Amino acid sequence: MQIAILLYDKFTALDAVGPYQTLSALPDVEAVFVAEEAGPVLDDCRSLSVVARPLAEAMRPDLVVVPGGPGPDTGNETLLDWLRTVDTATTWTTSVCTGSLLLAAAGLLEGRRATTHWLMMEELERLGARPTGERVVFDGKYVTGAGVSAGIDMGLTLAGRIAGDELAQTVQLMIEYDPQPPYDAGSPEKAPAALVERMRSGV
């Protein structure tokens, strides 16, 4: 099974690495990072780069992961055409955070249930999807994860679907994924209202 993780300038590192870490444990997997141009791709913090292969080296992946970033270019026809092309043969087409905006811009989520970062729900709907606040959403072969850290949950859930609960639990134990956050502010419903409003207003 080939897993192609799409990178682009200013991608969010955990969006890509969370699914990479959880899905790489599947049997007989080749996980590759791909981008419009081969070479290092800088993340949104501008301090971490991941070396990618060219898109042409992954034209028939079994599974695609599209990470998000602060402003994915939903008008990049090279990326959108690649997504449309490979989607015709994928078993699973997935995204994390605002990566679902790229899937929607490519026309792959039209009328489908999907999720994204909580700040981008309206944009996801504008692009034709049916947004939901769930953390991981399955609609046929399309799997979308909510913001950033949800990529770990998406990867584990999908690993369970593909290879069974025991393997997914083994991966979870191996990476010691046992969330015990120091704050209970991980969603707009739980965070202080002033903080949510400040983020909505972009301050």
N, C-alpha and C positions, 0 to 999 in steps of 0.2 A: 504494500500500500504506500503510495506517495502522498505526502502531505505538503502542500505548497502554502507558505505563509507570505502574503503580499506585503511588501514594505514600500514606503514612499517618504519623502522628506517630511520631517516633524511627526512621524508616527509616535505613539505612546508605547514605551518599551514594555511595560507589564502587559499591555493588550496582546502583544505578540509572544512574549516569553511565557506567560501563564499557560496558554494552550500548548505551546511548544513543550513545556516541561511535563504536562499531564498526558498529552497525546503521544509523545515520543516513546512512551513505555508500551505502546501497543505492539503486538508481535509483527515481525517482518515489515517494519516501518522505515521509510526513508523520508525524513523531514527536511525540506529545503526552504530557504528564504529567497524570494524572487523580487525583482524590482524592474522598473522601466529600463534602467541601465545597470550593468554589472558593477559591483564594487561596494564600498562602504556607504551606508545610508544613515544619516544622523537622526536621532530621536528628537522629541520636542523640547528636551532640556538642553540640547545642543552640546552634550558632553559624552554621549554614548553612541557608538556606531556599530551596525551589524553588517557584515559582508553578505551581499546578495548576488544571486545568479541572475542572468537575464530572463525575462519572461518566456522567451522562446525555448528555454530548457525545461519548462514545466507546462506543456500544452495539454496533457491528459492526466492531471492529478486526480486521485480518488477523493481527496478531501482538500478543500480550500479554507483558509482562515484569513479574514480581512480585519486587521486591527484598526483601532480608531486613532484619532489625534485631535488636536484643538481645532483644526479646520481642514478636513480632508477635501481635496479638490474634486468636487462632484462633477466638474466639467472636463476632467482629463479623459479624453476619448480613448487614449491608448490603454489606460487601465480599465475603463469601462468595456471596451471591445474585448480585452483579454478575459475579463470576468464573464461576459456573455458567451465567449467561445468555449472556455473550459467548463462552464456550468452545464453544457449540453452532455457532458460525460461524467460529471462528478457523482459520487454516491452521497456526499454531504457538502453543502456550501454553507459556511459559517462566518460569523463576525463577532467582534467584541466592541462595545462602546459605539462610537460614531462610525465604526467600520460599516455598520448597517446602512448608513447614508449612501455609501458607495454602492452597496448591493441594490439599494432602492433606486439610485440614479441610473443604474444599468438596466432597470426594469425587472429585476428578479424578484422583488418583493411586492409587486403590484397586487393589492387586495389581500395580502397575507398578514397574519399576525406576526409582530416583530417587536423588538425592544432596542433601546439605545441608552445613552447617557440621559439622565433625567432632564437636563437642560435642553436637550435636542428633540424631545418628543414631537413638538409641533412641526419641526423641519422634516422629521421622518414621515409624518402624516402628509405633509405637503408633497413629498416625493412618491406618494401612492400606497404606502404601507398602512396597516392598522395597528397603531402603537398600543402596547400594553405595558404596565408597570412591573410585570413579572421579571425575575432575575435571569432566568434562562427560558427561552421560548422555542418550541419546536413547531414548525408548520411544514409537514412533509419532510423533504430532505434539507430544508432551510432551518438553521439553528442560530439564534442571535442571543448574545449575552448583553446585559446592561453595562453600566460603567466600569471600566478599567479592571478592578479586582474580580468582577464577575467572569472574566475569562478563565480563571481557575475553576470556578463552578461549572462553566460551560464545558471545559475540557474533560473534567471528571465525569459529568453526566453523559457526555458523548462516548467516553471510553467505556462506561458501563453498558450503553446501548450496543456498542460494537463488539465488545469482548466479555461482557458479563460483570456482575456486581463485584465478584471476588477480585478481579484484576483492578477495577476502579478503586476498591477499598485498599488494595495493596499499594497503589500509587499514592492514595491519600495518606496512608501511614508512612510511606517512604519519604514524602516531602513534609511530613508532620504538619499537615494542613488541619489545624485545630483552632479556628479563630476565637480569640478572646480579646477583642479590641479594648483599649483603655477608655474609649469614649463611645457613647451610643448616639452618634451623629452621622451615621453612614447613609442616610436617606433623607430627602426633604421632609418626610413625615416625622422624622425623629429629631432632626437637627434644630437648634434654636432658630426661631422665626427670623430674627434679624440677620443671622448668618445666611439663611436661604435667600432672603431678599437681596442681600449684598451681592451674592453670587449671580442671582438673576439679573441684576442691574449692571453686572460687569465691573463692579468697583473693587 
